[in-house]
Amino acid sequence: SKNTIGVQFRNVLGDFTNPPQQSSNFGYDQKEVLTRINWIVSAKSRFLWTGGWVERNNDETTQLDFSGFNARLAYTWQPTDKLGLTINGWRQTGSPQNLTASFSLNTGASIVPSWNITEKVRLEGDLSYETRNFKRLPASAVNAPDNPNSPIDTELALIGQHNTFRNAAVKLIYSPYLGLQLSATAYHSDLNSDAVRGGFNANGVNVNLQYIYGKR
């Protein structure tokens, strides 16, 4: 039936080559034990699950260690040769987005519809929603850059601890030859944050040319 189930072991070592304080070590050691299930429900749909236990140990700030559940689930539906739909959901720890955080706990979902207009032209959409909650380093680990004697709470308030990202995008892909791909993407993104300066609202366009050499 081509269904599979297995166990995935992973070890991630994080190291900062330029920490904000030379006397501080913000490195970490993350170990993961995950189940991985590929379930082909029918000829047109399938589930892919990866989830399990994650343990993250910081080299110095042990009071900010993480131990908990991470998972990602994807459902793919191909009702016709031309139409497709992928739904994703996840709850995962992420690497620091800045040096005032030990890690972020990211929870979100996305919907990706697709339409194969012709053999060479494909249209994709992407709607995603994600919350990122940062776990901060202790006040002794970081100093505000403008005034080293200022309270750390002031610096953290400028960055924010609870953030919500929303994104909507439309991508047109043209593949004239095997391995050659030209794509154009129009997107809208916004961020809501509890930071003092708030979030952002952005619109943009990306154009990408890619060539993969060799057999696919």
N, C-alpha and C positions, 0 to 999 in steps of 0.2 A: 504493500500500500504506500510505500515511500514515506510513511510517518516515522519520525525519529524522536528519541528522548535521550538526554545525556546530562553530564555534569561538567561545568566549566570552572576551572580554577585560574585565578589571575592575581598577580602581585604588581602593584604600582608603587614606584619610589619617586617622590617629589623632592626637588632640591632647588633652592633659590641661590643663584650665583651672585646676586647683588641685593641682599636684604637691606631694609631701611636702617638697621643698626648692625654693625659688624659683630657685635658681641652676642647677637641673637641668632638662633637657628630655627627657621620656619619650615624645615623639611618635614616630610611625613612618609609613613609606610602604610599602604592600604592593601589589605588582603580581601579577596572576594571568593565566595563559594556559591555558585549560581546553578540553578537548573535551567536547561535549555530544551524547549519542546517545539517541534515543527509538526503541526497537525494539518494535513491536507483534508479539509472537510469535504470538498467535492472537486470536480474538474475546474470549477470557476472560483473557488474561494479557499483560503487557508489562514491559520493562525500561527504566529511566531512569538513565543514567550521566552523571555530571559529574566530570571529573578532569583533572589536569594539573600544571603547574609553578607554584609559588608562591615569590615572593621578597619577604622582609620586611626593610627597612632601617630601623634605629633612628636617630633624629636625632643622638644623642650616643654611646650605648653600642654602638658598631659591632661589638664583639667578641661580642655576643649576637644578631647578625643571623641570620635563618633563610632557607635556600634548600633547597627539597625538594618532594616529591610530596604532593599533597592529592587526595582523591577521595571521592565519595559515590555509592552504588549503591542503587537502590530496585527491588524486584520486586513487582508488584501482580497478584493472582490473584482473579478473580471467577467462581467455579465455578457459582453460581446468581444469580438476581436478588436474593436476600436475603442470601447469604453472601459475605464478602470477606476477603482476607488481604493485608497489606502487610509486606514484610520489608526493612529498611534496614540498611546497613552504611556506615561512614564512617571516614576518617582526615583530620582537618582541624586547622589551627592556629586557636586562638581568641584573642580579645582578652584583655588582662589581667583576671583576676578580682579582683585586688588590686594595690596599688602596690609590692609587693615582687617582682613577676614581670614579665618582659618579654612573655611569651606562654605559652600552654599548648598542648601537642600532644594532641588528643583523639582517641581511637580507641574505637569502640563499635558496637553493633548493637541493633536493636529489632524486635519483632514486634507488629503491630497487627491483630488480628482484628476483624471487624465483622459485625453481624447486623441487617438491616432487618426488625424485628419486624412493623411495619405501614408504611403510607406516611408516617406522621407520627412514628413512634417508632423509634429506632435505638440499638443497644447496641454499644459499642466497648470493647476491651481494649488495654492497652499494657504490654508487658514490655520493659525496656531495660537495657543494661549498658554502661558507659563508663568508661574510664580517662583521667585528666587528669594529664599530667606537665608541671609548671611549670618554665620556664627562668628562673632567678633573675637579678635585677639584681646587679651587683657590690657588694661591701660598702661602697664609697665613696658609693653612690647613695642609701642609705636608712639611717637611724639608728633604733634601738629607741625608741619613744615615751616609755617610763618612765625610761630612763637613756640619754641620748645618747652616753655613753662606753662603753656595754656592747657586747660583740662582736655583729656582725650575725648570726652563726650562731645566737645565742639567739633572736632575733626570727624567723628563718626556721623554726626548729624548732617554734615555736608554730603556724605556719600549715601546714607540711607541703609536700612537693614531689611525692610520688606519691600520687594519690587514685583511689579506685574508687567509682563511683556505681552503685547498683542501684535500679530503680524498677518498681513494679507498680501499675496503675491500672485502674479500671472506670468507664466513663462512660455515662450514660443521657441521650439527647438527644430532646427533644420539640419538634417543629416544627408548631404548630397552624395557622399561616398562612405564606404565602410571605414570606420575609425575617425572620420572628420565630422565635427559637430559645431554648429553655430547657434547660439542661443541669445535671446533678449528677454530680460525680466523687468517688469514694472512692479513696485512694491510700496506698501504703506506700513510703517511701524510706529508704535507708540509705547511709552513707558510711564507707568504711574508708580511713584516712589514716595516713601515717607521722609526722604531727604529734604533738607531745608530749601534747596533750590528746585525741588520738584523733579519731574521727568522730562520727556521730550516727545515731539511729534514730527515724524519725518516721512518724506516721499522721495522716491528715487528710481533710477533706471540703471540696470547693469547689462553690458554686452560682453559675451564670452566666446572665444574661439578655442576649440580643443581638438587635438589630433592624437590618437592612440595608435602607435605602431605595433604591428604584430597580429597574431591570430586572436579572435575573440570567441 
